Amino acid sequence: MEAHKPCILAIESSCDDTSAAVIRDGVILSNVIASQAIHAKYGGIVPEVASRLHQENIALVVDEALQRSNVSLKELDAIACTSGPGLMGSLTVGLSFAKGMALSLGIPFIAINHMRAHVLSHFIDEPKPSFPFLCLTVSGGHTQIVLVKNFDEMEVVGTTLDDAAGEAFDKSGKILGLPYPAGPLIDKLAKEGKANISFPIPQIENLDFSFSGLKTAILYYIRDHQKEDPDFIKNNLADICASIQHTIVEILIRKITYAADLYDIKEIGIAGGVAANSGLRNRLLELSKKNDWNVYFPAMQYCTDNAGMIAMAAHYEFLAGRFSNLDTAPYVRGM
């Protein structure tokens, strides 16, 4: 008799993207994401607006994920959802919906750590890293180096002391008058310019990061040059973007190289929204040849916040028989 293949519905609502995915036996059948473009006019995420839009979108997104996967409610073996870290209001919407669904269907509920899910996004598609590996997790809210020993054994060996890499991109973009989120646009403009401006590389001990000083240096640089030339940004935008991107990527590269040497590991993964940055990807590929690394990137749809990675993390929790209580509370920070 063929072994049962567990089928799980996963929900992600930690920030401003409402997402739902269905996974069966470790294979993603659907991954639906509803983004909230309204935050662009505010220059950043407005938590109250985000949570209200999650309330409007979540039922539709879940229904779409089930339809695309051709899975019925009675086929589900568990409901998974992000429990943190993230925005409290946004997390509460997803958790409440997921718990209610699990309770009504009489099936287990699985709470998932958002950052662990980013790491496990590497196991959605081939090729997959071997244990142990180092994962550089870079997004708008987090920058971490994680030593991954197994599916359920991870150690954060480096983290940001202030701003995350994604914040550095977005705050630099705001200084330049670029729309939010600025990261993708800086990446695009950087390809047209030259990294001919020297911004400082913070000298932080160990494997930790800091980006707040860089943001301040960029602010003062732009302010001083605009005093001499009011059109300085417009006349040098591509070069400024190339220089900002080069500096942020260099900070990340130096730390992951240090970590690889320190732990003598050649399996390197990168996850999170900034993993989509072409400058970072190209530098890692260059280093993979130089240092004999095996470098792994999740598919683009699994780099930004998505329920596919939550589903993959839930798959391993289900196999291990680790289920969560319905009184599980959301948390803002952790891992």
C-alpha distance (Angstrom), angle and dihedral (degrees) to the residues before:
residue distance angle dihedral
M1 . . .
E2 3.80 . .
A3 3.81 114.9 .
H4 3.79 116.7 -109.8
K5 3.80 113.4 -97.7
P6 3.82 108.2 -142.8
C7 3.79 116.4 -127.6
I8 3.81 118.9 -157.3
L9 3.80 134.4 -177.0
A10 3.82 112.1 -148.0
I11 3.80 129.4 -164.3
E12 3.82 129.0 -162.4
S13 3.83 122.6 -169.5
S14 3.79 105.4 143.0
C15 3.81 96.8 129.2
D16 3.81 130.7 -6.2
D17 3.83 102.9 -38.5
T18 3.78 119.3 86.3
S19 3.78 108.8 -153.4
A20 3.80 139.4 170.2
A21 3.80 130.3 -176.8
V22 3.78 138.4 178.1
I23 3.80 122.6 -143.2
R24 3.78 128.1 -173.7
D25 3.79 121.6 -170.6
G26 3.80 91.2 -19.3
V27 3.82 95.2 -49.6
I28 3.82 119.8 115.7
L29 3.82 108.9 -129.5
S30 3.81 97.2 178.2
N31 3.79 139.4 1.5
V32 3.81 116.0 -172.4
I33 3.82 121.9 -176.1
A34 3.81 127.6 -173.3
S35 3.81 111.2 -167.3
Q36 3.80 125.7 -158.5
A37 3.80 108.1 -130.7
I38 3.82 92.1 175.5
H39 3.83 91.9 84.6
A40 3.82 91.1 68.7
K41 3.79 91.8 77.4
Y42 3.81 90.6 54.9
G43 3.81 94.2 49.2
G44 3.81 92.8 -123.1
I45 3.78 145.5 21.1
V46 3.82 115.6 -53.1
P47 3.83 103.5 -155.5
E48 3.81 96.9 -152.8
V49 3.80 92.2 49.8
A50 3.80 90.6 46.8
S51 3.80 94.1 53.3
R52 3.82 92.8 47.4
L53 3.80 91.7 51.6
H54 3.82 90.5 48.3
Q55 3.80 87.0 57.3
E56 3.80 90.5 52.6
N57 3.81 95.9 44.8
I58 3.79 107.9 35.9
A59 3.82 100.8 81.5
L60 3.81 91.6 46.6
V61 3.81 93.1 47.3
V62 3.82 93.0 48.8
D63 3.80 91.2 48.3
E64 3.82 90.9 49.6
A65 3.81 91.6 49.9
L66 3.79 91.4 51.9
Q67 3.81 92.4 47.2
R68 3.81 94.0 48.8
S69 3.80 91.3 49.6
N70 3.81 92.5 45.8
V71 3.81 88.3 -131.7
S72 3.81 123.1 140.9
L73 3.78 125.7 -146.3
K74 3.81 92.1 -109.2
E75 3.83 90.1 59.3
L76 3.82 93.4 59.4
D77 3.80 117.7 105.8
A78 3.81 97.5 -174.3
I79 3.81 144.5 -1.0
A80 3.81 118.1 -131.5
C81 3.78 129.9 -169.2
T82 3.79 140.5 172.2
S83 3.82 110.2 -97.7
G84 3.81 96.2 -179.0
P85 2.91 174.8 61.5
G86 3.79 99.7 12.1
L87 3.80 145.1 75.7
M88 3.80 110.3 -27.8
G89 3.80 96.2 -135.7
S90 3.80 94.2 46.0
L91 3.80 92.9 47.2
T92 3.81 91.3 48.9
V93 3.81 92.0 57.0
G94 3.81 93.5 52.9
L95 3.79 95.1 41.8
S96 3.80 93.6 48.3
F97 3.79 91.7 50.3
A98 3.82 93.6 45.5
K99 3.80 94.5 46.9
G100 3.79 92.3 47.8
M101 3.79 90.7 49.6
A102 3.81 93.2 48.6
L103 3.81 91.2 47.6
S104 3.81 94.0 48.7
L105 3.83 92.1 48.3
G106 3.80 93.7 43.0
I107 3.82 93.4 -127.1
P108 3.84 132.4 124.8
F109 3.78 124.3 -80.8
I110 3.83 120.5 -139.5
A111 3.82 121.8 -161.5
I112 3.81 113.5 -153.3
N113 3.79 131.6 -159.0
H114 3.81 107.9 -127.7
M115 3.82 95.1 -143.0
R116 3.81 94.0 49.2
A117 3.79 87.8 50.7
H118 3.81 90.8 55.3
V119 3.81 88.4 55.6
L120 3.80 92.6 47.9
S121 3.82 91.8 50.7
H122 3.81 84.0 87.6
F123 3.80 88.8 73.1
I124 3.81 96.5 58.1
D125 3.81 95.9 82.2
E126 3.79 138.5 14.9
P127 2.97 135.6 -58.0
K128 3.80 98.1 50.7
P129 3.81 125.6 -170.1
S130 3.79 122.4 -112.4
F131 3.80 122.1 -125.9
P132 2.92 128.5 -68.4
F133 3.79 101.3 39.0
L134 3.78 137.4 151.7
C135 3.80 118.7 -121.5
L136 3.79 121.3 -159.9
T137 3.81 102.9 -156.5
V138 3.80 111.3 -166.3
S139 3.79 126.2 172.3
G140 3.78 142.6 133.5
G141 3.77 92.8 -76.4
H142 3.80 105.3 24.8
T143 3.79 141.8 44.8
Q144 3.79 115.6 -179.9
I145 3.77 143.1 152.2
V146 3.79 108.9 -144.0
L147 3.79 126.0 -166.2
V148 3.81 102.9 -144.4
K149 3.80 112.1 -159.1
N150 3.81 97.3 164.3
F151 3.78 142.0 -18.8
D152 3.80 90.6 -77.2
E153 3.81 101.6 24.5
M154 3.80 114.0 79.9
E155 3.79 132.0 150.4
V156 3.81 125.1 -163.6
V157 3.81 103.2 -136.8
G158 3.80 97.2 171.1
T159 3.79 134.4 22.6
T160 3.78 140.5 165.8
L161 3.79 117.8 -86.6
D162 3.81 92.6 -154.4
D163 3.81 129.8 -14.0
A164 3.80 122.4 23.8
A165 3.81 123.3 -126.2
G166 3.80 91.6 -105.0
E167 3.80 90.4 52.3
A168 3.80 89.2 51.5
F169 3.80 89.4 56.6
D170 3.81 94.0 45.5
K171 3.81 96.2 44.2
S172 3.81 90.9 47.1
G173 3.79 88.1 50.7
K174 3.79 90.4 52.1
I175 3.82 90.0 53.2
L176 3.82 87.9 52.8
G177 3.80 92.9 47.4
L178 3.81 94.1 -112.2
P179 3.83 121.2 149.6
Y180 3.81 121.5 -101.4
P181 2.98 126.7 -69.2
A182 3.80 90.5 39.4
G183 3.80 100.1 175.7
P184 3.83 98.4 86.5
L185 3.82 92.1 44.3
I186 3.82 92.9 49.1
D187 3.81 87.7 50.4
K188 3.82 90.5 52.0
L189 3.81 94.9 46.1
A190 3.82 91.9 44.8
K191 3.79 89.5 65.2
E192 3.81 88.9 61.7
G193 3.82 96.0 48.6
K194 3.79 143.4 56.3
A195 3.81 125.4 -112.6
N196 3.82 91.9 -125.7
I197 3.82 98.1 138.3
S198 3.80 118.3 86.2
F199 3.79 113.0 -139.8
P200 3.83 119.6 -179.8
I201 3.81 122.7 -92.0
P202 3.84 108.3 -142.0
Q203 3.79 114.4 -122.5
I204 3.80 100.7 -137.9
E205 3.79 119.0 166.4
N206 3.79 124.1 -119.7
L207 3.81 118.0 -2.6
D208 3.81 98.5 -41.7
F209 3.81 124.8 117.5
S210 3.80 136.8 -141.6
F211 3.80 126.8 -170.9
S212 3.82 103.5 163.4
G213 3.82 93.1 87.3
L214 3.80 91.0 52.0
K215 3.79 90.8 52.1
T216 3.81 90.2 52.2
A217 3.82 92.0 47.4
I218 3.81 90.6 52.6
L219 3.81 91.1 48.0
Y220 3.83 92.7 52.2
Y221 3.81 92.7 43.1
I222 3.80 92.6 53.7
R223 3.80 93.0 42.8
D224 3.81 93.5 51.4
H225 3.81 94.8 46.8
Q226 3.80 93.3 45.8
K227 3.80 89.0 58.3
E228 3.81 87.8 62.9
D229 3.81 96.4 36.1
P230 3.83 119.9 19.7
D231 3.83 88.9 -163.6
F232 3.81 93.7 51.1
I233 3.82 94.5 116.6
K234 3.79 94.3 46.8
N235 3.81 93.1 46.9
N236 3.82 95.2 46.2
L237 3.81 104.8 26.6
A238 3.81 97.9 123.3
D239 3.82 93.3 48.2
I240 3.81 91.8 46.5
C241 3.82 91.0 51.0
A242 3.80 92.0 46.6
S243 3.81 90.2 51.0
I244 3.82 93.8 47.4
Q245 3.79 92.0 48.4
H246 3.80 92.3 45.7
T247 3.82 91.1 53.0
I248 3.82 96.0 47.1
V249 3.80 91.1 46.7
E250 3.82 91.1 47.6
I251 3.82 90.9 53.7
L252 3.80 90.6 51.8
I253 3.80 94.5 43.7
R254 3.80 94.5 50.5
K255 3.80 91.5 53.4
I256 3.80 97.6 45.8
T257 3.82 89.4 47.0
Y258 3.79 89.9 51.5
A259 3.82 90.3 48.9
A260 3.81 92.8 48.7
D261 3.80 90.5 52.3
L262 3.80 93.6 43.2
Y263 3.80 94.7 52.3
D264 3.81 95.8 30.3
I265 3.82 91.4 -127.0
K266 3.79 125.4 148.1
E267 3.82 97.5 -178.7
I268 3.83 105.4 95.3
G269 3.80 126.6 178.1
I270 3.79 129.9 -176.8
A271 3.80 124.8 -158.9
G272 3.80 141.2 166.9
G273 3.79 132.6 61.7
V274 3.82 95.1 -60.0
A275 3.82 87.8 56.9
A276 3.81 84.5 81.1
N277 3.83 91.0 63.4
S278 3.80 109.2 115.7
G279 3.81 94.1 -149.5
L280 3.80 92.1 56.3
R281 3.80 92.8 44.4
N282 3.79 92.9 50.0
R283 3.82 93.3 48.8
L284 3.81 91.4 49.7
L285 3.79 91.2 49.5
E286 3.82 89.8 50.6
L287 3.79 90.6 50.7
S288 3.79 92.1 46.3
K289 3.81 88.7 63.7
K290 3.80 94.3 42.0
N291 3.82 96.3 45.6
D292 3.80 99.0 30.4
W293 3.81 91.7 -116.1
N294 3.78 126.9 160.5
V295 3.83 104.1 -135.6
Y296 3.80 123.5 -162.9
F297 3.82 129.7 -163.2
P298 3.82 124.3 -177.2
A299 3.80 115.8 -130.2
M300 3.81 112.1 -84.1
Q301 3.83 93.5 -104.2
Y302 3.82 89.2 58.2
C303 3.84 96.0 48.7
T304 3.80 98.6 71.7
D305 3.81 120.8 53.2
N306 3.80 108.1 -59.9
A307 3.79 140.8 151.3
G308 3.81 93.0 -124.6
M309 3.80 90.7 77.3
I310 3.83 90.1 45.2
A311 3.79 88.4 53.0
M312 3.81 92.4 50.9
A313 3.81 91.6 50.2
A314 3.82 89.3 47.5
H315 3.80 90.7 51.5
Y316 3.81 91.2 61.8
E317 3.81 92.0 43.5
F318 3.82 89.5 52.6
L319 3.81 92.5 49.9
A320 3.81 89.4 51.3
G321 3.81 91.4 49.0
R322 3.80 93.0 -119.9
F323 3.79 110.0 148.6
S324 3.81 130.2 168.4
N325 3.77 134.2 -125.7
L326 3.77 119.8 -110.5
D327 3.82 89.1 -121.8
T328 3.81 90.8 64.9
A329 3.81 107.3 137.8
P330 3.81 127.6 -145.3
Y331 3.80 118.0 -111.1
V332 3.79 131.1 -157.8
R333 3.82 99.1 -149.5
G334 3.78 135.9 29.6
M335 3.87 144.8 115.1
